Amino acid sequence: MGASIVMLKKSTWPRAITAGTLVLAAATFLAACGGTESASTGSGTTASSGTSTPSGATDLAALSAVVAKYKQAPTTIPISTPLKQAPAKGKTFVFLQCDVAQCTQLSKAFAAATAAIGWDLKVIPYKSANPATLIAGMEQALQYNPVAVGLTGIPGIAWQSEVPAYEKAGVPIVVGHVGPQAITSTIIANIDDEQSVQTTAEVLADYFIVNSDGKGKILQFQVPDFPILGSFDQAFRAKVQASCPGCSVTQLTGTISEVTSGGSTAAIVSALQRHPEVTWLVTDNGPWVDGLPAALAAAHLNVKIIGGGADVTNETDIKAGTVTAFTGVALNYSAWAMVDAVLRHLEGTPIPASEGLLPLQLFVKGENFAVSESYDEPADYAAQMEKLWHVGA
């Protein structure tokens, strides 16, 4: 019997920064969810199920080794090739800042990264619910004659109309946390790219498989309308299907309005009550399950919670033992990596395949990690980056 996949589609913040910003265009990006049969289950919910046949038995020893590796904090950043020389000073970099807290955090990180190389940072705010302010911001950015412009969390469909103007001006755009994005001569890099997201999902799948002894049943709460989260969702299921013939995944799909209004907790509890055999829960974004441990306790449900994109609440809950395992998002590092990509583009140095990767650690109770809005390991990531840039001490 292969690992089974069941989908519950509920009519009802993605990896950290995308909840507010992706509202602009998320409805255009719907991730595909396959199933061999479907049936109405009431309350506007649709269920479907299907099976796949993995290539062999679960190799718990190999997966355990992967889990053990990622419980440890990384000591080096993903990028290792130095620039040819220190970058010229006096350039201007523009960051378009959305109106959610994570974008404010990114602005602080961009300020530190640009200061390290003697550049000026211009920050242009815009309203997530008003696409016109984003377009206006991109047009305003070109007036500063920038060396590059940074965007985070915003799918290309929301700003594709502005790319020709950037091509004409010769101004590169560097993006991060946007999900799938084609790289061109103008859109030069995507930080926290699909490979990074896939690795995160697979590590969490490995953890689930190992800690359920290869026979766990898990509810996957997902919001694939966010492109970056759809990539996570698919990678998690694919890993479980390929590696654990004794496991099953039940999918519960939430909507943007549901998760941004705090309605995900009730939907998850209801689904778990309908499926008492399910004893695990994975989410593609930590903020979706803030408050869930208390709701599960009130409903007398004993469920292990894991997921990606941990926020401070999730990390605090791990240390308290009320949730089981999460990964964080290296927001500060991602801003430095975006600047690094611009520097390599300017001097004609190839942007390495590892540029889009983020440092990754699996947070579990008993392991050493700091409760923070941004995952900042290795602790000397800025110094390591400055060394590659030939600046700093």
N, C-alpha and C positions, 0 to 999 in steps of 0.2 A: 504494500500500500504506500503510495507516495504522500508527501506532505500535502495536506489539503488547504485550499484557499477558499474562504467564504467571504462574501461582501455584503455588508449592510449599508445601504445608502440613505443617510438621514437628511430629510429635507430641512432640515433645520429648521499670534505673531509667529509666524514661520521662523525659520532659523533666524533668530534674534531680530534682525532689522527689517524684515520684509512685510510685516503685517500692515503697517500704515501705508507704506509707499506702493505696494503692489495693488492696492485697491484701484489704482488708475487703470490697470489693464488686465487684471487677473482673470476676468470673465472670459477673455479670449483664449486663455491657456487652460484647457481641461485635460488632465491626464487620463489615459485610457485604463479602464479596469475590466479585465476579462472574466467571463464566467460561463459555465455550460448550461445552467438553468436558472430561472429566477421565479420569485413568488412574492406577492404582496404580504407584508407583515403588519400592516396597520400603521397609523400615525404618520402617513406620508413616507414610509420607509420601504425600500426595496432590498431584497436579499438575493444573492446568487452564489453558486458554489461550483468548484471544479477541482480537478486533481492533476498532478503532474508526477512523473516518475523520475526520481533522482538517479544518478549514475551508480550509486552504491550506498553502503551503510554509513552511518554517521561516524566520523573520525574525531571522537571527543578529545583525544590526546593532542592532535594537531590544533584543534580550535582552542583548547585550553592554553596552548603556548602563545597563540595570538592574543588572547585575552590578558594573559600575564604581562605581555609586552606593553600593551596599551594602558595598563593600570599605572605605569610609571610615567612621570613627567618627562617630556623630551628635553634633551640637553643642547640640541642644535636646531637652527631654523632650517626650513626646507631648501633654502637657496644657499649655494656655496661658491659660485663663481664671482670673483670680484670684478668691478668695473675696470675699464682701461686706465682711467684716471679720475681724480676728484671732479665732481660736476662744477660747472661755472656758476657763480653766485649771481644774485640779482634777478632771477626769473620769477614769474608769477604763476602760481597754481590755483585753480578755482575748484571748490567743492560745492556741489549743489546739495543743500542740507534739508532733509524732510523734517516734519514736525513730530517725530517720535524720539524718545529718550536715547535710543541707540544711535541715531544720527548725530545727536549732540555729542555723544561719546566719540564718535568717529571724527568729528570736527576737532576735538582736543588732540586726538592722535595725529591727525594731519598737521596740526600746528606744530607738534613736536618734531615730526619727520621733516617738514619743510624748513624749520628753524635749524635743524642739524646741518643742512646744506646751504644755508644762507638765502633761502627763497622767501618770497612774500606769499602769504595765503589769503585768498579772498573767499569768503563764505557767502553764498547766496541762498537764503531760505525760500522754501515754497510750501504750499499747502497740499497735503496728500489728496484731499478730496476735491481739489480744483486743478485739473490737468493744465489749464491755461497758465497757471503760475509756474509750472515746470517748464513749459515752452518759453515763457517770457524769461525765466532764469537762464536757460541755455543761450538765448539771444543776448542777454545782458553779459553773460560770461565772456563772449567773444570781444566785447568792448574793452576788456582789460588786456587784450593782446596776450593771452595766457600761453604758457608753454604746454599746458595740457589741462583737461577738465575731468574731474572725477564724479562718477555717479554710483550709487549703491542701492540695491534692492529694487530697481526700476526696470522692468522688461523693456527690451528694445522697441517693441511695438508702440510704447508710449511716447518715444522721442525720435523715432526713425525719420520723421519729416525734417528734423534738424541736421541729420548727418551730411547732406550735400553742402550745407553752409560750412560745416567743419572741414569737409574735404577741400573746399575751395580756399579756406583760410589756412589750411595746413596744420590744424590744431588736433592732436590726438585725443581720443576719449578712452579713459581706463575705467572699467566697471568692476563691481564686486557684489557678491551675494545676489545675483540676478537669475540664477538658473541657467539653462542652456543659452548660449550666445555665440554666434559666429564671430570669429576673429578676422579682422580685415586690416587694411593699411591705415584706417582711421580708428577703428575700435581695436586697440592694440593688445588688451589682456583682460581676462576675467578671473578675478581673485575669488577664492572659495568656489571653484568651478565644479563641473560634474564629477571629475575624478575625486576631488576632495569630499564631496557629498557622498559619493558611493562608498568610499573607504569608511566614513563615519557610520553609515547604515550597516555595512557588513560587520564592523566591529561589534555593534550592538546586537546584531543577529547572532554572531558567534557567542556572545555572552549569554543570550537567551537560551541557545541550544545547549551550551555546556551546563548552565545552572538549572536546566530542567531535565538533565540527563537524557537529552535527545528525544524527549516525548512530551514537550510542553505544548499547551494550547494558549494562544495569545490573541488578544483583540488589538488591532492596529487602528488607532484613531488618526485620521489623515485629512489634510486639506490640500488636495492636489491642484486646486485652482491657483495656488502659488507655485510657479514653475520649479523653484529650487526645492520645494517640499515634495512635489511630484516625483522628482528624481530620487529623493531619499526613499519615498514610499516604495517605488518599484524595485530599488536596489535591495531593500530589506526583504521584501517578499522573495525576490529571486535567490538571495542567499539561503533563506530558510528552505525553499523548495529544492535547491540543489544539494544542500548539505544535511538535511534532517528528514528522512522518510517517515519518522514517527511523530513529527510536529504538525501543527495546524495553525493557520492564520485566518482570523475572522476580521474583515475590513469594515470599519465604520467611517463613513465619509461625512465630514462636516462642511458647512459653508462659511464664507468669509463673514457674513453678518452674524452667524452663530458664534464664531470664536472671538470676534472683536467685541461682542456684547456680553461675553462671559457665559454663554449658554452651553458650552461644551461639557461641563461637568454633569449636568442632568442627563444629557444624551448618552454619555459614557456609562453612567451608573445604570440607566435603563437597559442598555445593551448587555451589560454584564449580568443583570438580573435575569434577562432572557436566556443567557448562556451560562448557567452555573458551572459548567465544566471548564470554562475558561478561567485560568488563574494568573495570567500575565496580561499586561497592557503596555503597548509601545506607542509613543506619540512622536510625530515628526518635528515638533517644536514645543519646548518646555512650558512656555506660558499658557498653552492650551490646558494644562492640567494643574495650574495653581489652584489650590483648594480641594483638589480631588481626594487626597488622603483622608481628610476629615469627612467628606461625603461618603467615601467607601466604608469608613468606620461606622458612620451612622446607619448605613444600610447593611451592616454586618457582613461585608464582603472582604475576603482576604485575598488581595490581588497584588502582585509585584509590579511596580511601575518603572519602566525604563524609557529612555528617549534621547533625542538630540536637542541642541540649542538650549541648554539649561540657563535659567535665570537665577537670580539670587534666592528666590523662594525654593526652587528645585534643589539647589545646592545646600541650602539650610536644611531641607527635608532629608537629604541624603545623610548628613551628619547626625540627624535625629533618628534615622532609621525608618522613616515613614515612606520613603521611596527608595528604589533599589539601585539604579545605575543610570547615569546620564553622561553625555559629553557636552562640553562648553563650546563657545564660539570666540575665537581670538580676534575680537573686533579691533583692538589697538594694533596688533600685528598686521592685520589685513590692510589698514591704512598705509603702514610702512611698505608693505609689499606692492601696493598700487603705485606709490611714489617710485619704488625700485624699478617697476616695469617701465615707467616714463623715462627714467634715467637711461635704461638700457636702450630704449627706443631712440632717444636723442643721440646717443653716441654710436648707434648702429650695431650694438652688441646683441646677439640673439637672446630673446627672452626664453629662459629655460622652461621645460615642461613642468618642473616643480614649482614654478612661480605661483600657480593657482592654488597650491596646497596650503592648508593651515596647520599649525601645530595641533596635535590631538592627544587627549588623555581621557580615559574612562574613569569617571568619578564613581567610587563606591565607598561605603562606610569603612573606615579604618585606613584608607589610603590618604596620602598627604595632598591636599589641594586647598586653594584659597577660595573663599566665598567672594565672588566679584562679578560685576556686570560684564567684564571682558576677561577671557582666559589669557593670562599673561605668562605663559611658560614657552620657552625657557626664560627665566627671570631677566637674563641679560640680552634679550632679543634685540633691543635697540642698539646695544654696543656691538653685537655681532653684525647687524646691518651696517652700522657706521664704519666698521672695519672693511666691509666689502666696498663701501663708497669712498674709502680713503679720507675720512673726516673723523672728528672726535679725538679723544685722548689716544 
